[in-house]
Amino acid sequence: VKILPYTNPLSKLTVTGVKGNLASKFKKSGSATARVSKAQKNATIQCKAAKNWKITAITYNDNIKKLYRNINSQNGVGVASLSLPIGSLSAKSGNYLNVSLYNTQTHGYVNCTLELN
């Protein structure tokens, strides 16, 4: 088994109600946190994979509303970009977002988890 160094698999990650491109939060690790400034009614998660990476799934868990949403790529290999409408997004809620990605060169998988609070 060969263990490769971690590389950021995301070039873009945005969530309605959270400022900026959140992909930079995954430069050193697959987990991060971000603050939701205020509640949003029609929030969307938008992801774009970095070079040599493909997005296989996006999952969102709303702990307050007990809501689970996900979207998967149908081709099994992944896609370069993917969006997931999540509806209303509460501020300071402790919800989780997970992006699953596949590396087309190394054939490795990684999950990037973002806690929204």
C-alpha positions as a LaTeX table, in Angstrom:
\begin{tabular}{lrrr}
\hline
Residue & $x$ (\AA) & $y$ (\AA) & $z$ (\AA) \\
\hline
Val1 & 0.00 & 0.00 & 0.00 \\
Lys2 & 1.39 & 3.36 & $-1.00$ \\
Ile3 & 0.23 & 6.41 & 0.95 \\
Leu4 & 0.34 & 9.64 & $-1.03$ \\
Pro5 & 0.50 & 13.15 & 0.43 \\
Tyr6 & $-2.79$ & 15.01 & 0.79 \\
Thr7 & $-3.70$ & 17.48 & $-1.95$ \\
Asn8 & $-6.73$ & 19.77 & $-2.06$ \\
Pro9 & $-9.28$ & 18.06 & $-4.33$ \\
Leu10 & $-11.55$ & 21.12 & $-4.64$ \\
Ser11 & $-11.00$ & 24.24 & $-6.73$ \\
Lys12 & $-14.36$ & 25.80 & $-5.80$ \\
Leu13 & $-16.87$ & 25.26 & $-3.00$ \\
Thr14 & $-19.59$ & 27.79 & $-2.28$ \\
Val15 & $-22.59$ & 27.68 & 0.02 \\
Thr16 & $-25.31$ & 30.32 & $-0.06$ \\
Gly17 & $-24.97$ & 32.41 & 3.11 \\
Val18 & $-21.27$ & 31.67 & 3.63 \\
Lys19 & $-18.74$ & 34.20 & 2.35 \\
Gly20 & $-16.11$ & 33.30 & $-0.22$ \\
Asn21 & $-14.72$ & 30.21 & $-1.89$ \\
Leu22 & $-14.56$ & 27.55 & 0.81 \\
Ala23 & $-12.26$ & 25.26 & $-1.19$ \\
Ser24 & $-9.24$ & 27.01 & 0.36 \\
Lys25 & $-10.25$ & 25.58 & 3.75 \\
Phe26 & $-9.20$ & 22.13 & 2.46 \\
Lys27 & $-5.58$ & 22.98 & 1.59 \\
Lys28 & $-4.12$ & 20.89 & 4.42 \\
Ser29 & $-6.88$ & 18.54 & 5.51 \\
Gly30 & $-10.22$ & 17.00 & 4.58 \\
Ser31 & $-12.17$ & 18.69 & 7.38 \\
Ala32 & $-13.01$ & 22.32 & 8.10 \\
Thr33 & $-15.60$ & 24.64 & 9.61 \\
Ala34 & $-17.39$ & 27.73 & 8.27 \\
Arg35 & $-19.85$ & 30.20 & 9.75 \\
Val36 & $-23.29$ & 30.79 & 8.27 \\
Ser37 & $-23.78$ & 34.55 & 8.71 \\
Lys38 & $-27.60$ & 34.48 & 8.65 \\
Ala39 & $-30.37$ & 32.05 & 7.77 \\
Gln40 & $-31.00$ & 31.50 & 4.05 \\
Lys41 & $-34.23$ & 30.43 & 2.34 \\
Asn42 & $-33.02$ & 28.95 & $-0.96$ \\
Ala43 & $-29.48$ & 27.83 & $-0.26$ \\
Thr44 & $-27.36$ & 25.89 & $-2.74$ \\
Ile45 & $-24.04$ & 24.07 & $-2.48$ \\
Gln46 & $-21.83$ & 24.40 & $-5.57$ \\
Cys47 & $-18.63$ & 22.36 & $-6.02$ \\
Lys48 & $-15.93$ & 22.22 & $-8.66$ \\
Ala49 & $-13.19$ & 19.61 & $-8.55$ \\
Ala50 & $-9.49$ & 20.47 & $-8.86$ \\
Lys51 & $-7.37$ & 19.11 & $-11.72$ \\
Asn52 & $-7.30$ & 15.28 & $-11.81$ \\
Trp53 & $-10.24$ & 15.03 & $-9.40$ \\
Lys54 & $-13.92$ & 14.16 & $-9.99$ \\
Ile55 & $-16.86$ & 14.69 & $-7.63$ \\
Thr56 & $-18.78$ & 11.50 & $-6.94$ \\
Ala57 & $-21.28$ & 12.81 & $-4.35$ \\
Ile58 & $-22.39$ & 15.73 & $-2.19$ \\
Thr59 & $-24.22$ & 15.06 & 1.08 \\
Tyr60 & $-25.85$ & 17.58 & 3.43 \\
Asn61 & $-27.14$ & 16.86 & 6.96 \\
Asp62 & $-29.38$ & 19.36 & 8.78 \\
Asn63 & $-29.28$ & 18.35 & 12.45 \\
Ile64 & $-32.04$ & 20.72 & 13.57 \\
Lys65 & $-34.63$ & 19.72 & 10.96 \\
Lys66 & $-33.44$ & 16.09 & 10.82 \\
Leu67 & $-33.04$ & 16.49 & 7.07 \\
Tyr68 & $-30.64$ & 14.59 & 4.79 \\
Arg69 & $-30.01$ & 15.56 & 1.15 \\
Asn70 & $-27.55$ & 14.08 & $-1.31$ \\
Ile71 & $-26.69$ & 13.92 & $-4.98$ \\
Asn72 & $-24.49$ & 11.32 & $-6.67$ \\
Ser73 & $-22.93$ & 11.17 & $-10.11$ \\
Gln74 & $-24.60$ & 8.47 & $-12.19$ \\
Asn75 & $-21.60$ & 7.46 & $-14.25$ \\
Gly76 & $-19.72$ & 6.03 & $-11.28$ \\
Val77 & $-16.53$ & 7.92 & $-12.16$ \\
Gly78 & $-17.63$ & 11.37 & $-11.06$ \\
Val79 & $-18.11$ & 14.78 & $-12.62$ \\
Ala80 & $-16.07$ & 18.00 & $-12.76$ \\
Ser81 & $-18.75$ & 20.12 & $-11.05$ \\
Leu82 & $-21.95$ & 19.48 & $-9.15$ \\
Ser83 & $-24.63$ & 21.50 & $-7.32$ \\
Leu84 & $-27.06$ & 20.52 & $-4.57$ \\
Pro85 & $-30.06$ & 22.71 & $-3.65$ \\
Ile86 & $-30.54$ & 22.39 & 0.12 \\
Gly87 & $-33.50$ & 24.72 & 0.72 \\
Ser88 & $-33.46$ & 26.69 & 3.95 \\
Leu89 & $-30.17$ & 26.91 & 5.84 \\
Ser90 & $-30.12$ & 27.88 & 9.50 \\
Ala91 & $-27.43$ & 30.06 & 11.04 \\
Lys92 & $-25.31$ & 28.56 & 13.85 \\
Ser93 & $-26.87$ & 25.15 & 13.40 \\
Gly94 & $-23.97$ & 22.67 & 13.38 \\
Asn95 & $-24.96$ & 21.13 & 10.05 \\
Tyr96 & $-22.57$ & 19.05 & 7.96 \\
Leu97 & $-21.63$ & 19.02 & 4.30 \\
Asn98 & $-19.60$ & 16.19 & 2.79 \\
Val99 & $-18.08$ & 16.10 & $-0.71$ \\
Ser100 & $-16.75$ & 12.75 & $-1.97$ \\
Leu101 & $-14.10$ & 12.88 & $-4.69$ \\
Tyr102 & $-12.11$ & 10.45 & $-6.86$ \\
Asn103 & $-8.60$ & 11.06 & $-8.22$ \\
Thr104 & $-8.39$ & 10.05 & $-11.89$ \\
Gln105 & $-4.59$ & 9.57 & $-11.79$ \\
Thr106 & $-4.03$ & 7.76 & $-8.51$ \\
His107 & $-7.51$ & 6.16 & $-8.32$ \\
Gly108 & $-7.75$ & 7.28 & $-4.69$ \\
Tyr109 & $-10.81$ & 8.62 & $-2.90$ \\
Val110 & $-11.15$ & 11.43 & $-0.37$ \\
Asn111 & $-14.01$ & 12.98 & 1.59 \\
Cys112 & $-14.06$ & 16.68 & 2.44 \\
Thr113 & $-16.31$ & 17.46 & 5.41 \\
Leu114 & $-17.40$ & 20.99 & 6.28 \\
Glu115 & $-19.21$ & 21.83 & 9.52 \\
Leu116 & $-21.54$ & 24.80 & 9.05 \\
Asn117 & $-22.11$ & 26.62 & 12.33 \\
\hline
\end{tabular}
